[in-house]
Every structure is written in C-alpha cells, then in structure tokens.
C-alpha cells in the first residue's frame, strides 16, 4: 500500500507509521482473541480522538479528550467493580436466602397437602375434590417459586449449591393420578391402616423444610437434633 501511495518527502515516515500500526493491530488482535471487544473499543477511541481534531468545538488540544476519556473509563470501571464485588454479592445473597426459604416453606406445605390427599379413603368426596383443586393451584405457585429460585442459583455461580436435587413435582402428580384407580376395598385393607405413618412422615418432612427455611432466612444454625421419621419411612 505504501509503494503505490507515494507521499513526497515522507514515504519513509509513512512506512514507519504503517509498520507501527500493524504491530499495534497485531497485538490488539492477539489480546482480543480472548476478549473480542478490545478491537471495538480501540477503534471507537481512535475515532473519538481523531474526530476531535476536525470538530474542535471547545478549543482544546489533542491531549484534552485523551485524559478526559481515560479518567471517565477509570471512574466507570471503579464504580462497576465496587458494585459487582461489594454491593451486589450482599444483596444477591440476601435475595437468594429469601427465595430459597420461601420455596422450602411452600414445598413443605405442598408435601403436607399431598400427604393429606393420599391418606383420604373416599376420593369422590367433596372434601377430597376441594383439597385436590387447592393442591393443583398451589402447584402452579410452587413452580413459579422454583423457577425463580433456580434463576437465582444460576446467577450465583460462586455460591455453594444448597439443594441436592429438585422437588419431584411430576412424581407427586403421578402418585396422585395413579392412586385414584385404587378401589375402595384395597384402600380399606391395605392403605388405610398405614395412614397414621403417612401423616407422621409428612409431619416430619414438613418440620425439616420449615426449620431449614427459617435457618436460611435468619442465618442461624440448624438444631442439633430433629424428630426422626425413619420408623415411619421403613414401615411405608
């Protein structure tokens, strides 16, 4: 390009500028391989500084917009670092604990409702129908809370995961659907005698979830011991 674009008396200087620009561009391209916006920021800064020489509204020299833009960038980066490293983690941890505790409380309530439904002898009664409708309505609310908590956990990549697995909503729905096909005679002979153990297990799980939710919300330690549901679980 230099050979075909002669500049009288300054061809060597233009060659030097082209050589320096090539080196700078190569270095910027190598760096931007990991961060692709370096080239864009470099060209944007070049455009702003160069255009100042043609539109000198404030009657400033070429160094004035350079240090102004540099100070502005330093201030903006410092503000972002303060918010990202100091303010945001505190607020995010608070909201994460709040959403997780709300999810655990709602899960415990849903678990107790499911235990109530599977413990009913007559699935055609008005009481069972009303409880099933309320359960299905609460399921939608629980799903929204679960999605919100998952989004918060996804944003908190550096946080240690508290939950080991998701709440088995589909499995509970499957149990509630299939148990309606059980006849009344089978319920009286097999299922009804186990209802006290079901209620005991549901009560223990509800207590566990409520205690864990309260511990998350208040940032307090869990109790050293809780009522055991092992006997009810083995009998069921």
PLY file of the C-alpha trace (Angstrom):
ply
format ascii 1.0
element vertex 236
property float x
property float y
property float z
element edge 235
property int vertex1
property int vertex2
end_header
0.00 0.00 0.00
2.87 2.38 0.78
4.58 1.57 -2.55
1.51 2.50 -4.56
0.67 5.63 -2.49
3.72 7.86 -2.64
3.92 10.88 -0.37
6.57 13.35 -1.48
9.33 13.59 1.09
7.61 11.46 3.76
7.32 7.96 2.30
9.72 6.55 4.88
7.74 8.16 7.71
4.51 6.71 6.34
6.17 3.31 6.18
7.14 3.63 9.83
3.59 4.61 10.79
2.18 1.67 8.84
4.65 -0.66 10.50
3.80 0.60 13.98
0.07 0.42 13.22
0.49 -3.16 12.00
2.29 -4.15 15.20
-0.31 -2.44 17.38
-3.14 -4.07 15.43
-1.49 -7.48 15.68
-1.08 -7.13 19.46
-4.67 -5.92 19.84
-5.89 -8.81 17.68
-3.95 -11.32 19.76
-5.36 -9.92 23.01
-8.90 -9.69 21.66
-8.79 -13.41 20.85
-9.89 -13.91 24.47
-11.83 -10.67 24.78
-13.27 -9.73 21.38
-14.36 -6.22 22.37
-10.80 -4.88 22.66
-10.68 -4.19 18.93
-14.04 -2.44 19.02
-13.06 -0.26 21.97
-9.72 0.58 20.32
-11.39 1.67 17.07
-14.04 3.65 18.97
-11.39 5.50 20.97
-9.39 6.15 17.80
-12.47 7.59 16.10
-13.31 9.86 19.04
-9.77 11.22 19.43
-9.21 11.66 15.68
-12.54 13.39 15.05
-11.74 15.90 17.81
-9.08 17.41 15.57
-11.71 18.22 12.94
-14.54 19.30 15.27
-12.78 21.39 17.91
-15.84 22.97 19.49
-14.26 23.54 22.92
-10.95 24.82 21.51
-8.93 22.07 23.18
-5.71 20.43 22.19
-5.49 16.77 21.26
-4.44 15.66 24.76
-7.57 17.05 26.46
-10.08 14.44 25.17
-7.48 11.73 25.77
-7.15 12.24 29.51
-10.88 13.03 29.88
-11.81 9.74 28.24
-9.19 7.91 30.30
-10.47 9.34 33.59
-14.06 8.57 32.60
-13.17 4.96 31.84
-11.27 4.60 35.13
-14.20 6.04 37.10
-16.75 3.82 35.32
-14.65 0.68 35.81
-14.12 1.51 39.50
-17.86 2.02 40.01
-18.64 -1.30 38.32
-16.05 -3.13 40.42
-17.42 -1.65 43.66
-20.99 -2.61 42.78
-20.02 -6.04 41.47
-17.64 -7.02 44.28
-19.13 -5.27 47.34
-22.78 -4.27 46.92
-24.16 -6.91 44.56
-22.99 -10.05 46.46
-24.59 -8.86 49.72
-27.91 -8.08 48.05
-27.80 -11.25 45.95
-27.12 -13.48 48.97
-29.98 -11.86 50.85
-32.41 -12.38 47.96
-31.14 -15.92 47.40
-31.79 -16.86 51.03
-35.23 -15.26 50.85
-36.29 -17.09 47.68
-34.90 -20.41 48.89
-36.64 -20.12 52.25
-39.93 -19.23 50.53
-39.51 -22.24 48.25
-38.81 -24.58 51.18
-41.83 -23.34 53.12
-44.07 -23.70 50.07
-42.63 -27.16 49.40
-43.40 -28.24 52.96
-46.98 -27.02 52.64
-47.33 -28.82 49.32
-45.91 -32.01 50.82
-48.44 -31.91 53.66
-51.27 -31.37 51.16
-50.07 -34.33 49.10
-49.92 -36.50 52.23
-53.46 -35.42 53.12
-54.73 -36.37 49.65
-53.16 -39.83 49.58
-54.47 -40.54 53.08
-58.11 -39.95 52.18
-60.33 -43.01 51.97
-63.01 -41.58 49.68
-61.63 -39.91 46.55
-65.11 -38.91 45.38
-65.99 -36.78 48.37
-66.36 -33.02 48.23
-63.56 -32.60 50.76
-61.12 -34.56 48.59
-62.13 -32.67 45.42
-61.67 -29.30 47.11
-58.28 -30.34 48.52
-57.16 -31.60 45.09
-58.15 -28.31 43.42
-56.26 -26.35 46.06
-53.26 -28.66 45.58
-53.22 -28.09 41.82
-53.46 -24.32 42.28
-50.62 -24.34 44.78
-48.56 -26.45 42.36
-48.52 -23.59 39.83
-47.37 -21.14 42.50
-44.70 -23.57 43.64
-43.42 -23.97 40.08
-43.01 -20.21 39.71
-41.14 -20.04 43.02
-38.97 -22.96 41.92
-38.11 -21.27 38.60
-37.24 -18.04 40.39
-35.01 -19.87 42.88
-33.29 -21.73 40.02
-32.61 -18.43 38.27
-31.08 -17.00 41.44
-28.93 -20.12 41.88
-27.86 -19.86 38.25
-26.75 -16.26 38.74
-24.88 -17.15 41.93
-22.29 -19.36 40.25
-19.79 -18.90 43.10
-22.29 -19.92 45.76
-22.27 -23.47 47.08
-25.37 -25.32 46.00
-27.69 -25.87 48.94
-30.17 -28.23 47.37
-29.05 -31.65 46.16
-31.98 -32.24 43.82
-35.17 -30.61 42.57
-38.54 -31.13 44.20
-40.23 -34.13 42.46
-43.40 -32.34 41.37
-44.01 -34.70 38.42
-43.59 -37.75 40.65
-46.08 -36.42 43.18
-48.54 -35.69 40.37
-48.04 -39.24 39.10
-48.76 -40.66 42.55
-51.90 -38.56 42.91
-53.09 -39.63 39.45
-52.46 -43.36 39.86
-53.82 -43.63 43.39
-57.29 -42.62 42.15
-57.53 -46.00 40.37
-57.23 -47.91 43.65
-60.56 -49.38 44.64
-62.28 -48.73 47.95
-61.75 -52.31 49.13
-58.00 -52.11 48.56
-57.87 -48.80 50.43
-59.65 -50.25 53.44
-57.47 -53.36 53.61
-54.01 -52.02 52.72
-53.74 -48.23 52.57
-55.95 -47.01 55.40
-54.04 -48.84 58.19
-50.85 -47.05 57.04
-52.36 -43.55 57.12
-51.01 -42.69 60.61
-47.48 -43.47 59.43
-48.00 -41.37 56.32
-49.09 -38.43 58.41
-46.13 -38.92 60.75
-43.69 -38.96 57.83
-45.32 -35.92 56.22
-45.21 -34.05 59.52
-41.50 -34.80 59.94
-40.67 -33.68 56.37
-42.74 -30.53 56.82
-40.87 -29.78 60.05
-37.50 -30.35 58.36
-38.32 -28.00 55.48
-39.76 -25.32 57.75
-36.73 -25.48 60.06
-34.32 -25.26 57.13
-36.24 -22.31 55.67
-36.14 -20.47 58.99
-32.43 -21.14 59.33
-31.77 -19.73 55.84
-33.87 -16.64 56.41
-32.38 -15.78 59.82
-28.83 -17.05 59.07
-28.93 -19.14 62.24
-27.55 -22.64 62.75
-29.73 -25.73 62.49
-30.78 -27.54 65.70
-28.56 -30.40 66.80
-31.40 -32.93 66.64
-34.81 -33.22 64.99
-37.61 -35.80 65.31
-36.76 -38.92 63.33
-39.05 -40.22 60.58
-37.02 -43.39 59.98
-39.57 -45.78 61.53
-42.45 -44.36 59.51
-40.37 -44.45 56.33
-39.40 -48.11 56.83
-42.98 -49.14 57.56
-44.20 -47.37 54.45
0 1
1 2
2 3
3 4
4 5
5 6
6 7
7 8
8 9
9 10
10 11
11 12
12 13
13 14
14 15
15 16
16 17
17 18
18 19
19 20
20 21
21 22
22 23
23 24
24 25
25 26
26 27
27 28
28 29
29 30
30 31
31 32
32 33
33 34
34 35
35 36
36 37
37 38
38 39
39 40
40 41
41 42
42 43
43 44
44 45
45 46
46 47
47 48
48 49
49 50
50 51
51 52
52 53
53 54
54 55
55 56
56 57
57 58
58 59
59 60
60 61
61 62
62 63
63 64
64 65
65 66
66 67
67 68
68 69
69 70
70 71
71 72
72 73
73 74
74 75
75 76
76 77
77 78
78 79
79 80
80 81
81 82
82 83
83 84
84 85
85 86
86 87
87 88
88 89
89 90
90 91
91 92
92 93
93 94
94 95
95 96
96 97
97 98
98 99
99 100
100 101
101 102
102 103
103 104
104 105
105 106
106 107
107 108
108 109
109 110
110 111
111 112
112 113
113 114
114 115
115 116
116 117
117 118
118 119
119 120
120 121
121 122
122 123
123 124
124 125
125 126
126 127
127 128
128 129
129 130
130 131
131 132
132 133
133 134
134 135
135 136
136 137
137 138
138 139
139 140
140 141
141 142
142 143
143 144
144 145
145 146
146 147
147 148
148 149
149 150
150 151
151 152
152 153
153 154
154 155
155 156
156 157
157 158
158 159
159 160
160 161
161 162
162 163
163 164
164 165
165 166
166 167
167 168
168 169
169 170
170 171
171 172
172 173
173 174
174 175
175 176
176 177
177 178
178 179
179 180
180 181
181 182
182 183
183 184
184 185
185 186
186 187
187 188
188 189
189 190
190 191
191 192
192 193
193 194
194 195
195 196
196 197
197 198
198 199
199 200
200 201
201 202
202 203
203 204
204 205
205 206
206 207
207 208
208 209
209 210
210 211
211 212
212 213
213 214
214 215
215 216
216 217
217 218
218 219
219 220
220 221
221 222
222 223
223 224
224 225
225 226
226 227
227 228
228 229
229 230
230 231
231 232
232 233
233 234
234 235
